[in-house]
Amino acid sequence: MPELPEVQAVRRSLAGHLVGRAVRRVHLRRRDVVRGPRRPADLLAGRRIADLRRHGKQLAIVAEPQEDPERPCVCVHLGMSGSLRILPPGRAAAVDHAHLVWTLEDRQRLVFRDPRRFGGIWTFRDVDEMWTRRWSQMGPDALLMTPADLHARLARTRRCIKAALLDQNLIAGLGNIYVDELLHACGLHPLTVSHRIDRSQARRLVRSMRRLLDRATEAGGSTLRDYVDGTGQPGRFQNGHRVYGRAGERCQACGLSLSRIVVAGRTTVFCRSCQPAHD
């Protein structure tokens, strides 16, 4: 599943192709991927794109205002296998699982694909409605989380730290890859009870989280199967994973074999030496 760095890489790679350009046509090939009104105008047909925004793992395409003051927007959630790709004029759009195609004024096309259909698109009449009805239901973006806020949120739950950090209502943007990497960087066992995280540990979590996510974003994210950014470029950060997907291999910090357990239904890899359990 694309996590914060992958979605941020998609946003950056698409911005130069989309911002300032008008949407001429919208072809909705599968209606059930859109939640909300499905008219072409609701999907930005006839509108000029003003901005691409991101919160957590979700992306918003925001239109410029016209005669009316509203700035309609569509919110895109890539889910497990979704992608947003820009295609140059003349290049055929892949038919399989291409659920929605926007054609721009310069004949470029933006294609939303989602083979497993865990993602989707939501339409809103303006950004305020999107925030009220969707993004406000999530926790703060992981790059904007403060140590005090994280400490307060963790203090209210008795879940283990791995499960808490995966919860998009607590903090938006982290998934299995970056939670495993973050916990290793901070020396925290994935089963550590969240409310036992002290203020010093919360500060280290936030500091390490920002550093990790920034590095991953600059590397274009992690390509494990078929993830690519908006121009079709794969990520490179998977080459720097220290624990994720490396169960049974040597820990790069201490040399001990990395362990694998299941936490919150997710495969979890960690180092028993660098991330010791505490009673």
WOSUL-V538030 format. One record per residue. N is the residue number from 0. SS is DSSP state (alpha for helix, beta for strand, coil for the rest). D_CENTER is the distance of its C-alpha to the mean C-alpha in whole Angstrom. Layout:
BEGIN
{{N & SS & D_CENTER} {N & SS & D_CENTER}}
END
This chain:
BEGIN
{{0 & coil & 8} {1 & coil & 5} {2 & coil & 3} {3 & alpha & 4} {4 & alpha & 6} {5 & alpha & 6} {6 & alpha & 5} {7 & alpha & 7} {8 & alpha & 9} {9 & alpha & 9} {10 & alpha & 10} {11 & alpha & 13} {12 & alpha & 14} {13 & alpha & 15} {14 & alpha & 16} {15 & alpha & 20} {16 & alpha & 20} {17 & alpha & 19} {18 & coil & 20} {19 & coil & 24} {20 & coil & 24} {21 & beta & 26} {22 & beta & 25} {23 & beta & 28} {24 & beta & 27} {25 & beta & 24} {26 & beta & 25} {27 & beta & 23} {28 & coil & 24} {29 & coil & 23} {30 & alpha & 23} {31 & alpha & 22} {32 & alpha & 18} {33 & beta & 19} {34 & beta & 19} {35 & coil & 22} {36 & coil & 24} {37 & coil & 24} {38 & coil & 27} {39 & coil & 26} {40 & coil & 26} {41 & coil & 24} {42 & coil & 21} {43 & coil & 22} {44 & coil & 25} {45 & coil & 28} {46 & coil & 26} {47 & beta & 25} {48 & beta & 21} {49 & beta & 21} {50 & beta & 17} {51 & beta & 14} {52 & beta & 12} {53 & beta & 8} {54 & beta & 8} {55 & coil & 5} {56 & coil & 2} {57 & beta & 6} {58 & beta & 8} {59 & beta & 12} {60 & beta & 15} {61 & beta & 18} {62 & beta & 21} {63 & coil & 24} {64 & coil & 27} {65 & coil & 30} {66 & coil & 33} {67 & coil & 32} {68 & coil & 30} {69 & coil & 26} {70 & coil & 23} {71 & coil & 22} {72 & beta & 18} {73 & beta & 16} {74 & beta & 12} {75 & beta & 10} {76 & beta & 8} {77 & coil & 8} {78 & coil & 9} {79 & coil & 10} {80 & coil & 12} {81 & beta & 11} {82 & beta & 11} {83 & beta & 12} {84 & beta & 15} {85 & beta & 18} {86 & beta & 22} {87 & coil & 25} {88 & coil & 28} {89 & coil & 30} {90 & coil & 27} {91 & coil & 27} {92 & coil & 24} {93 & coil & 23} {94 & coil & 25} {95 & coil & 23} {96 & coil & 20} {97 & beta & 20} {98 & beta & 20} {99 & beta & 20} {100 & beta & 21} {101 & beta & 21} {102 & beta & 24} {103 & beta & 25} {104 & coil & 28} {105 & coil & 28} {106 & coil & 28} {107 & coil & 24} {108 & beta & 22} {109 & beta & 18} {110 & beta & 18} {111 & beta & 15} {112 & beta & 16} {113 & beta & 15} {114 & coil & 17} {115 & coil & 17} {116 & coil & 16} {117 & coil & 13} {118 & coil & 11} {119 & beta & 13} {120 & beta & 14} {121 & beta & 16} {122 & beta & 19} {123 & beta & 20} {124 & coil & 23} {125 & coil & 21} {126 & alpha & 19} {127 & alpha & 21} {128 & alpha & 21} {129 & alpha & 17} {130 & alpha & 17} {131 & alpha & 19} {132 & alpha & 19} {133 & coil & 15} {134 & alpha & 13} {135 & alpha & 16} {136 & alpha & 16} {137 & coil & 13} {138 & coil & 13} {139 & beta & 13} {140 & beta & 10} {141 & coil & 10} {142 & coil & 12} {143 & coil & 14} {144 & coil & 15} {145 & coil & 19} {146 & alpha & 21} {147 & alpha & 23} {148 & alpha & 21} {149 & alpha & 19} {150 & alpha & 22} {151 & alpha & 23} {152 & alpha & 21} {153 & alpha & 21} {154 & alpha & 25} {155 & coil & 25} {156 & coil & 23} {157 & coil & 25} {158 & coil & 23} {159 & beta & 22} {160 & alpha & 20} {161 & alpha & 17} {162 & alpha & 17} {163 & alpha & 17} {164 & alpha & 14} {165 & alpha & 12} {166 & coil & 13} {167 & coil & 10} {168 & coil & 14} {169 & coil & 15} {170 & beta & 12} {171 & beta & 8} {172 & coil & 5} {173 & coil & 7} {174 & coil & 8} {175 & alpha & 11} {176 & alpha & 11} {177 & alpha & 11} {178 & alpha & 13} {179 & alpha & 16} {180 & alpha & 16} {181 & alpha & 16} {182 & alpha & 18} {183 & alpha & 21} {184 & alpha & 20} {185 & alpha & 22} {186 & coil & 24} {187 & coil & 23} {188 & coil & 24} {189 & coil & 21} {190 & coil & 24} {191 & coil & 25} {192 & beta & 25} {193 & alpha & 23} {194 & alpha & 26} {195 & alpha & 28} {196 & coil & 25} {197 & coil & 27} {198 & alpha & 27} {199 & alpha & 27} {200 & alpha & 24} {201 & alpha & 22} {202 & alpha & 23} {203 & alpha & 22} {204 & alpha & 19} {205 & alpha & 17} {206 & alpha & 19} {207 & alpha & 18} {208 & alpha & 14} {209 & alpha & 14} {210 & alpha & 16} {211 & alpha & 14} {212 & alpha & 11} {213 & alpha & 13} {214 & alpha & 15} {215 & alpha & 12} {216 & alpha & 11} {217 & alpha & 15} {218 & coil & 15} {219 & coil & 12} {220 & coil & 10} {221 & coil & 11} {222 & coil & 13} {223 & coil & 15} {224 & coil & 16} {225 & coil & 15} {226 & coil & 12} {227 & coil & 13} {228 & coil & 12} {229 & coil & 13} {230 & coil & 17} {231 & coil & 17} {232 & coil & 17} {233 & coil & 15} {234 & coil & 14} {235 & coil & 16} {236 & alpha & 15} {237 & alpha & 16} {238 & alpha & 19} {239 & alpha & 19} {240 & coil & 18} {241 & coil & 20} {242 & coil & 20} {243 & coil & 17} {244 & coil & 19} {245 & coil & 22} {246 & coil & 24} {247 & coil & 28} {248 & coil & 27} {249 & beta & 29} {250 & coil & 27} {251 & coil & 27} {252 & coil & 28} {253 & coil & 31} {254 & coil & 31} {255 & coil & 31} {256 & beta & 30} {257 & coil & 26} {258 & beta & 26} {259 & beta & 24} {260 & beta & 24} {261 & beta & 22} {262 & beta & 20} {263 & coil & 19} {264 & coil & 19} {265 & beta & 17} {266 & beta & 19} {267 & beta & 19} {268 & beta & 21} {269 & beta & 22} {270 & coil & 26} {271 & coil & 29} {272 & coil & 30} {273 & coil & 28} {274 & coil & 26} {275 & coil & 29} {276 & coil & 29} {277 & coil & 31} {278 & coil & 33}}
END
